[in-house]
Amino acid sequence: MLKITLEYDSGTITIKGMSHIPFSTFDSRSGVSRAQALYYQNIIDYLTQSELAYEDRVLDLIPSPQILTNPNLARQNKIVLRDYQTHALNSWDRANKRGCIVLPTGSGKTVIGVKAIEKVNASSLVVVPTIDLMDQWTSVLTKFFSYSEAIKIGNLGGGADDIQAITVSTYDSAYLRASTIGNRFALVIFDEVHHLAAPGYRSIAEQLASPFRLGLTATIEREDDLHKDLPRLTGGVVYEVHPRDLARNKHLALYEIERREVDMQPEEIKEYKKWIDIYQTGLIRVGLRMTYNGAFQKLVLMSGRNKVAREALLARSRAIDTALNSKSKLEELRKILGENRGRKTIIFTQHNKLVYDISDKFLIPFITHKSSKDERQDALSGFKDGRYKAIVTSKVLDEGVDVPDAEVGVIVSGTGSSREFIQRLGRLLRPKADSNSKAKLIEIVSAGTREIGTSAKRKRAFSKGIENDHS
């Protein structure tokens, strides 16, 4: 009887000795069956349940100091999980150490990741979207595993190429290296796991044979619905809790959300109406109604070959820009800053131009993707120590940056994305010294424009999360 042999080969599992194995296809070039490394554990489960003899040569784990479970050392690790963190970790453990945990910004997802590494007690890879997050994870892991000089944290990304038993990598670097390191780690943690569903990044999960997988995020849903592929890549959602529940139990700050509508200036109203009329006329001419999911995507596709559709799309964009950047919003912002004088405030905008306008008008430091590392550090450290009572940013602080405590958030402009909304709210939710103090998120929207619908859309999705909570 021919023995079945499994081996790892450049992001795939090769299967010799048997051609009909679930999740695999026969590769005529090499004469073996081949499957994505993602399905390694599924194939092992199938062979075991079928009582088929096999030799497993797939994993070549980086040697890991077997000291994490040594009680004399591990007790030096001072991590004490909160009740919801314990429930989240246990839910993941019961799901065969596969799945996603959805918790608000500031609720301690990184700590859960640290405990997951301890629980697996084998080589682990953490994948993050930005250099800032790579540095933050490295700092946390170094701190919590500092009881042993044998544990060193490796990095892939930002010029670093150091693979250790515990390694933190950016998504970009993991994408480039997945086929060569795909059998070296028992556990992979995907921070901000919604990024993993992107067409390019998903190949990271597909080329890793890691039997244990943990996804962490505050907002798992994507506007393009690709999050529906995450159960295949990492496992489904095993634990989720809404910010309101954690605030109610004092784990996060209490908060309130307020929307303020402002009337655009007369010339802005005229400009807005002009572009909306062009947009709506264009829709009529191309025979398109915006009454169903996918209609806007269809307009975008049509714009590539249809001049009227292209002009309609451009007019829509200009109308939205007029509403988002109304000068009346700056006057309302002035009023809000006066009402909240002395309270730490983060101002969010959709585009950098408005960031610079607000910075110049109110003498507030800004952070954009063009800010140097020194400029960013000065703004954040000044905000933390009280030198600056306010900072203004576009999308840079939505995720991936450890933002000091803030009490007030002002959305001057934004999208209809629930993820963006939740991330911005999350910047205000770290517990306050006064447990009864409420954080406040204020939206400024232009009255009588499509921005009202944008605001309703993001809050509707946010409120839906309350109804869908489960643990």
C-alpha positions as CSV (number, residue, x, y, z in Angstrom):
1,M,0.0,0.0,0.0
2,L,1.4,3.4,-1.1
3,K,1.9,5.8,1.9
4,I,0.4,9.2,1.6
5,T,3.0,12.0,2.1
6,L,2.3,15.6,2.8
7,E,4.9,18.3,2.2
8,Y,5.0,22.1,2.0
9,D,6.0,23.7,-1.3
10,S,6.0,27.4,-1.9
11,G,2.6,28.2,-0.3
12,T,1.0,24.9,-1.2
13,I,0.6,21.4,0.2
14,T,1.7,18.6,-2.0
15,I,0.1,15.2,-1.6
16,K,1.8,12.1,-2.8
17,G,0.3,8.6,-2.8
18,M,-3.4,9.6,-3.2
19,S,-5.0,11.8,-5.8
20,H,-8.5,12.2,-4.4
21,I,-8.1,14.4,-1.4
22,P,-10.6,17.1,-0.5
23,F,-9.4,20.7,-1.1
24,S,-6.8,19.5,-3.6
25,T,-6.4,19.2,-7.4
26,F,-4.1,17.0,-9.4
27,D,-1.0,18.9,-10.7
28,S,0.0,17.1,-14.0
29,R,3.3,19.0,-14.1
30,S,4.6,17.6,-10.9
31,G,2.5,14.4,-10.8
32,V,1.1,15.1,-7.3
33,S,-2.1,16.5,-5.9
34,R,-1.8,20.1,-4.6
35,A,-3.8,22.3,-2.2
36,Q,-3.5,25.8,-0.8
37,A,-1.6,25.7,2.4
38,L,-4.6,27.2,4.0
39,Y,-6.3,23.8,4.0
40,Y,-3.5,22.0,5.8
41,Q,-5.5,21.3,8.9
42,N,-8.6,20.3,6.9
43,I,-6.6,17.7,5.0
44,I,-5.1,16.3,8.2
45,D,-8.6,16.1,9.8
46,Y,-9.8,14.2,6.7
47,L,-7.0,11.7,6.7
48,T,-7.3,11.1,10.4
49,Q,-11.1,10.6,10.3
50,S,-10.7,8.3,7.2
51,E,-8.1,6.3,9.1
52,L,-5.6,6.6,6.3
53,A,-1.9,6.3,7.1
54,Y,0.1,9.3,6.1
55,E,3.4,11.0,6.8
56,D,3.2,14.7,7.6
57,R,6.3,16.7,6.6
58,V,4.5,20.1,6.2
59,L,5.3,22.1,9.3
60,D,8.9,23.2,10.0
61,L,8.2,25.4,13.0
62,I,10.8,27.8,14.3
63,P,12.1,26.4,17.6
64,S,10.3,28.2,20.4
65,P,11.5,28.3,24.0
66,Q,9.2,26.0,25.8
67,I,9.0,28.3,28.8
68,L,5.8,30.1,28.4
69,T,3.9,27.5,30.4
70,N,6.6,27.2,33.1
71,P,4.6,28.4,36.1
72,N,7.7,29.8,37.7
73,L,8.3,32.1,34.8
74,A,4.8,32.7,33.4
75,R,3.5,34.0,36.7
76,Q,6.0,36.9,36.2
77,N,3.8,37.9,33.3
78,K,1.4,40.4,34.9
79,I,-1.4,40.1,32.4
80,V,-4.8,39.9,34.0
81,L,-7.7,39.7,31.5
82,R,-11.0,41.4,32.0
83,D,-14.1,39.3,32.0
84,Y,-15.0,40.0,28.3
85,Q,-11.4,39.4,27.2
86,T,-11.5,36.0,29.0
87,H,-14.8,35.1,27.3
88,A,-13.3,36.1,23.9
89,L,-10.2,34.0,24.4
90,N,-12.2,31.0,25.6
91,S,-14.6,31.3,22.6
92,W,-11.6,31.3,20.3
93,D,-10.1,28.3,22.1
94,R,-13.3,26.3,21.8
95,A,-13.4,27.0,18.1
96,N,-10.2,25.0,17.7
97,K,-8.1,28.2,18.0
98,R,-9.5,29.6,14.8
99,G,-11.7,32.7,14.3
100,C,-12.1,36.4,14.7
101,I,-12.7,38.5,17.8
102,V,-14.5,41.9,17.2
103,L,-13.9,44.4,20.0
104,P,-14.0,48.2,20.1
105,T,-10.8,50.3,19.8
106,G,-9.2,50.7,23.2
107,S,-10.7,47.5,24.7
108,G,-7.4,45.5,24.7
109,K,-7.4,43.3,21.6
110,T,-3.5,43.2,21.7
111,V,-3.6,41.7,25.2
112,I,-5.8,38.9,23.9
113,G,-3.3,38.3,21.2
114,V,-0.5,38.0,23.8
115,K,-2.5,35.4,25.7
116,A,-3.3,33.5,22.5
117,I,0.5,33.2,21.9
118,E,0.9,31.9,25.4
119,K,-1.9,29.4,25.0
120,V,-0.5,28.0,21.7
121,N,3.0,28.0,23.2
122,A,4.7,27.7,19.8
123,S,6.1,29.9,17.0
124,S,3.7,32.8,16.2
125,L,3.4,35.4,13.5
126,V,1.5,38.7,14.0
127,V,0.5,40.5,10.8
128,V,-0.4,44.2,11.0
129,P,-1.3,46.9,8.4
130,T,1.2,49.7,9.4
131,I,4.8,50.2,10.6
132,D,3.3,52.1,13.6
133,L,1.3,49.0,14.6
134,M,4.3,46.8,14.0
135,D,6.3,48.9,16.5
136,Q,3.4,49.0,19.0
137,W,3.0,45.2,18.9
138,T,6.7,44.7,19.2
139,S,6.8,46.9,22.2
140,V,3.9,45.1,23.9
141,L,5.2,41.6,23.2
142,T,8.7,42.6,24.4
143,K,7.2,43.9,27.6
144,F,5.0,40.9,28.3
145,F,7.7,38.3,27.4
146,S,10.5,40.2,29.1
147,Y,10.7,37.6,31.9
148,S,12.8,35.5,29.5
149,E,15.9,36.6,27.7
150,A,15.4,33.6,25.4
151,I,12.4,35.3,23.8
152,K,13.3,37.9,21.2
153,I,10.6,39.6,19.0
154,G,11.4,39.6,15.3
155,N,10.2,42.0,12.7
156,L,9.4,41.9,8.9
157,G,8.8,45.4,7.4
158,G,10.1,48.9,7.5
159,G,13.6,47.7,6.5
160,A,13.7,44.9,9.1
161,D,14.1,41.3,8.1
162,D,14.5,39.4,11.4
163,I,12.5,36.2,11.8
164,Q,12.1,34.9,15.3
165,A,9.8,32.4,17.1
166,I,7.6,35.4,17.7
167,T,7.6,37.8,14.7
168,V,5.6,40.9,13.8
169,S,5.2,41.6,10.2
170,T,3.4,44.2,8.1
171,Y,0.8,42.9,5.6
172,D,3.0,44.1,2.7
173,S,6.0,42.1,4.0
174,A,4.0,39.0,4.8
175,Y,2.5,39.2,1.3
176,L,6.0,39.1,-0.2
177,R,7.3,36.4,2.1
178,A,4.3,34.1,2.7
179,S,5.4,31.4,0.3
180,T,8.8,31.0,2.0
181,I,7.7,31.3,5.7
182,G,4.3,29.7,5.3
183,N,5.2,26.5,7.3
184,R,7.3,28.1,10.1
185,F,4.5,29.3,12.4
186,A,1.9,27.4,14.4
187,L,-0.2,30.5,15.1
188,V,-0.9,33.6,12.9
189,I,-2.6,36.6,14.3
190,F,-4.1,39.1,11.8
191,D,-4.6,42.5,13.4
192,E,-7.2,44.7,11.7
193,V,-8.2,41.5,10.0
194,H,-10.6,43.2,7.7
195,H,-7.5,44.1,5.6
196,L,-6.9,40.4,5.0
197,A,-10.0,40.1,2.8
198,A,-8.5,42.4,0.1
199,P,-7.7,40.6,-3.2
200,G,-3.9,40.7,-2.7
201,Y,-3.6,40.3,1.1
202,R,-5.8,37.2,1.2
203,S,-3.0,35.2,-0.4
204,I,-1.1,35.5,2.9
205,A,-3.7,33.4,4.6
206,E,-3.9,31.0,1.7
207,Q,-0.1,30.4,1.7
208,L,0.3,29.9,5.4
209,A,-0.1,26.4,6.8
210,S,-0.6,27.7,10.4
211,P,-3.3,25.5,11.9
212,F,-4.2,28.2,14.5
213,R,-5.5,31.6,13.4
214,L,-6.8,34.6,15.2
215,G,-8.3,37.7,13.6
216,L,-8.7,40.9,15.6
217,T,-10.6,44.0,14.6
218,A,-13.0,46.7,15.8
219,T,-15.0,46.6,12.6
220,I,-15.0,43.4,10.5
221,E,-17.4,44.5,7.8
222,R,-16.1,46.0,4.5
223,E,-18.0,48.2,2.1
224,D,-17.2,45.7,-0.7
225,D,-18.6,42.7,1.3
226,L,-15.3,40.8,1.0
227,H,-15.4,40.2,4.7
228,K,-17.7,37.3,3.9
229,D,-14.5,35.4,2.8
230,L,-12.9,35.7,6.2
231,P,-14.4,32.5,7.7
232,R,-12.5,30.6,5.0
233,L,-9.3,32.5,5.6
234,T,-9.2,32.7,9.4
235,G,-12.4,31.2,10.8
236,G,-15.7,33.1,11.5
237,V,-16.5,35.6,14.3
238,V,-16.3,33.7,17.6
239,Y,-16.8,36.7,19.9
240,E,-18.2,40.2,19.4
241,V,-19.2,43.0,21.7
242,H,-20.5,46.6,21.0
243,P,-18.9,49.7,22.6
244,R,-22.1,50.5,24.4
245,D,-22.0,47.3,26.4
246,L,-18.3,47.9,27.5
247,A,-19.1,51.5,28.3
248,R,-22.1,50.4,30.4
249,N,-19.8,48.1,32.4
250,K,-17.2,50.9,32.8
251,H,-14.6,49.1,30.7
252,L,-14.8,52.0,28.2
253,A,-15.8,55.6,28.6
254,L,-19.5,56.5,28.5
255,Y,-20.2,58.4,25.3
256,E,-22.8,60.4,23.4
257,I,-23.2,61.1,19.7
258,E,-24.6,64.4,18.4
259,R,-25.3,65.6,14.9
260,R,-25.3,69.3,14.1
261,E,-26.8,70.5,10.8
262,V,-25.5,73.7,9.3
263,D,-26.9,75.7,6.4
264,M,-24.4,76.2,3.6
265,Q,-23.7,79.7,2.4
266,P,-25.9,81.0,-0.5
267,E,-23.1,80.6,-3.1
268,E,-22.4,77.0,-1.9
269,I,-26.1,76.1,-2.1
270,K,-26.1,77.4,-5.7
271,E,-23.0,75.4,-6.5
272,Y,-24.3,72.2,-4.9
273,K,-27.6,72.4,-6.7
274,K,-25.8,72.9,-10.1
275,W,-23.8,69.8,-9.7
276,I,-26.7,67.7,-8.3
277,D,-28.8,68.7,-11.3
278,I,-26.1,67.6,-13.7
279,Y,-25.8,64.3,-11.8
280,Q,-29.5,63.5,-11.8
281,T,-29.9,64.5,-15.4
282,G,-27.0,62.2,-16.3
283,L,-28.7,59.3,-14.5
284,I,-31.9,59.8,-16.5
285,R,-30.0,60.0,-19.7
286,V,-28.1,56.7,-19.1
287,G,-31.3,55.1,-17.8
288,L,-29.9,54.3,-14.3
289,R,-31.9,54.4,-11.0
290,M,-30.0,54.5,-7.7
291,T,-32.6,52.3,-6.0
292,Y,-30.7,49.0,-5.6
293,N,-27.4,47.7,-4.2
294,G,-24.7,47.8,-6.9
295,A,-26.3,50.7,-8.8
296,F,-23.4,53.1,-8.0
297,Q,-20.8,50.5,-8.9
298,K,-22.6,50.1,-12.2
299,L,-22.4,53.8,-12.8
300,V,-18.6,53.7,-12.1
301,L,-18.2,50.9,-14.7
302,M,-20.3,52.8,-17.2
303,S,-18.2,55.9,-16.7
304,G,-15.2,54.2,-18.3
305,R,-16.9,54.1,-21.7
306,N,-19.8,56.5,-21.5
307,K,-19.2,60.3,-21.5
308,V,-22.6,61.1,-19.9
309,A,-22.0,58.6,-17.1
310,R,-18.5,60.0,-16.5
311,E,-19.8,63.6,-16.3
312,A,-22.6,62.5,-13.9
313,L,-20.0,60.8,-11.7
314,L,-17.8,63.8,-11.7
315,A,-20.7,66.1,-10.9
316,R,-21.7,63.9,-8.0
317,S,-18.2,64.1,-6.6
318,R,-18.1,67.9,-6.9
319,A,-21.5,68.2,-5.2
320,I,-20.3,66.1,-2.3
321,D,-17.1,68.1,-2.0
322,T,-19.1,71.3,-1.9
323,A,-21.2,69.9,1.0
324,L,-18.3,68.4,2.9
325,N,-16.2,71.5,2.7
326,S,-18.8,74.2,3.4
327,K,-17.4,77.3,5.1
328,S,-20.4,77.2,7.5
329,K,-18.8,74.1,9.0
330,L,-15.8,76.0,10.1
331,E,-18.0,78.5,12.0
332,E,-19.8,75.6,13.7
333,L,-16.4,74.1,14.6
334,R,-15.4,77.4,16.1
335,K,-18.5,77.3,18.3
336,I,-17.8,73.6,19.3
337,L,-14.2,74.4,20.3
338,G,-15.5,77.3,22.4
339,E,-18.1,75.1,24.1
340,N,-15.4,72.5,24.9
341,R,-12.5,74.7,25.8
342,G,-9.9,72.8,27.8
343,R,-11.1,69.4,26.7
344,K,-8.9,67.3,24.5
345,T,-10.4,67.3,21.0
346,I,-9.7,65.4,17.8
347,I,-11.1,66.8,14.6
348,F,-11.6,64.5,11.7
349,T,-12.0,65.4,8.0
350,Q,-12.3,63.4,4.8
351,H,-9.6,65.3,2.8
352,N,-6.3,66.9,3.6
353,K,-7.2,70.3,2.1
354,L,-9.7,70.8,4.9
355,V,-7.2,69.6,7.5
356,Y,-4.8,72.4,6.4
357,D,-7.6,75.0,6.3
358,I,-8.6,74.1,9.9
359,S,-5.0,74.0,11.1
360,D,-4.3,77.5,9.6
361,K,-7.6,79.0,10.8
362,F,-7.5,77.7,14.4
363,L,-3.7,77.3,14.8
364,I,-4.2,73.6,15.6
365,P,-1.4,71.0,14.8
366,F,-2.3,68.5,12.1
367,I,-1.4,65.0,11.1
368,T,-1.8,63.7,7.6
369,H,-0.1,60.8,5.6
370,K,2.4,63.4,4.5
371,S,3.5,64.3,8.0
372,S,7.0,63.3,8.9
373,K,7.6,60.9,11.8
374,D,8.9,63.7,13.9
375,E,5.9,65.9,13.1
376,R,3.5,63.1,14.0
377,Q,5.3,62.3,17.2
378,D,5.4,66.0,18.3
379,A,1.6,66.3,17.6
380,L,0.7,63.1,19.5
381,S,3.1,63.7,22.4
382,G,2.0,67.4,22.7
383,F,-1.6,66.2,22.7
384,K,-0.8,63.6,25.4
385,D,1.0,66.0,27.8
386,G,-1.5,68.8,27.3
387,R,0.6,71.2,25.2
388,Y,-2.0,70.9,22.5
389,K,-5.7,70.7,23.4
390,A,-6.7,69.8,19.9
391,I,-5.3,68.1,16.7
392,V,-6.8,67.8,13.3
393,T,-6.4,64.8,10.9
394,S,-7.9,63.1,7.9
395,K,-7.8,59.3,7.9
396,V,-4.4,58.7,9.4
397,L,-5.7,58.2,12.9
398,D,-8.6,56.0,12.0
399,E,-6.5,52.9,12.8
400,G,-3.0,51.8,13.3
401,V,-1.8,54.7,15.6
402,D,-1.9,54.7,19.4
403,V,-3.7,57.9,20.1
404,P,-3.6,59.5,23.5
405,D,-6.8,60.0,25.5
406,A,-9.3,62.3,23.9
407,E,-12.6,63.6,25.3
408,V,-14.3,65.2,22.2
409,G,-14.3,64.1,18.6
410,V,-15.6,66.3,15.8
411,I,-16.3,64.8,12.4
412,V,-16.3,67.7,10.0
413,S,-16.5,65.4,7.0
414,G,-16.4,61.7,6.4
415,T,-17.8,58.8,4.4
416,G,-20.8,56.5,5.1
417,S,-18.5,53.7,6.3
418,S,-19.5,52.2,9.6
419,R,-15.9,51.1,10.1
420,E,-14.6,54.7,9.8
421,F,-17.3,55.9,12.2
422,I,-16.5,53.2,14.8
423,Q,-12.8,53.7,14.5
424,R,-13.2,57.5,15.1
425,L,-15.5,56.9,18.1
426,G,-13.0,54.4,19.4
427,R,-10.4,57.2,19.7
428,L,-12.5,58.7,22.5
429,L,-13.4,55.6,24.5
430,R,-10.4,54.9,26.7
431,P,-11.6,55.0,30.3
432,K,-11.5,58.4,31.9
433,A,-10.3,59.3,35.4
434,D,-13.9,60.3,36.2
435,S,-15.9,57.2,35.4
436,N,-19.0,59.3,35.0
437,S,-17.4,61.6,32.5
438,K,-18.9,61.2,28.9
439,A,-16.9,61.3,25.7
440,K,-18.7,63.2,23.0
441,L,-18.6,62.6,19.2
442,I,-20.1,65.4,17.2
443,E,-20.9,65.2,13.5
444,I,-21.2,68.5,11.5
445,V,-23.3,67.9,8.3
446,S,-24.6,70.3,5.6
447,A,-28.4,70.6,5.8
448,G,-30.4,69.7,2.7
449,T,-27.6,67.7,1.1
450,R,-26.8,64.0,0.6
451,E,-24.4,64.3,3.6
452,I,-27.5,63.8,5.8
453,G,-28.0,60.4,4.2
454,T,-24.3,59.6,4.6
455,S,-24.5,60.4,8.3
456,A,-27.6,58.2,8.7
457,K,-26.0,55.3,6.8
458,R,-22.9,55.1,9.0
459,K,-24.9,55.4,12.2
460,R,-27.5,52.9,11.0
461,A,-24.8,50.3,10.5
462,F,-23.3,51.2,13.9
463,S,-26.6,50.8,15.6
464,K,-27.2,47.5,13.8
465,G,-24.1,46.2,15.6
466,I,-25.9,46.6,18.9
467,E,-28.7,44.4,17.7
468,N,-26.3,41.8,16.4
469,D,-24.1,41.5,19.6
470,H,-23.4,38.0,20.7
471,S,-20.9,36.4,23.1
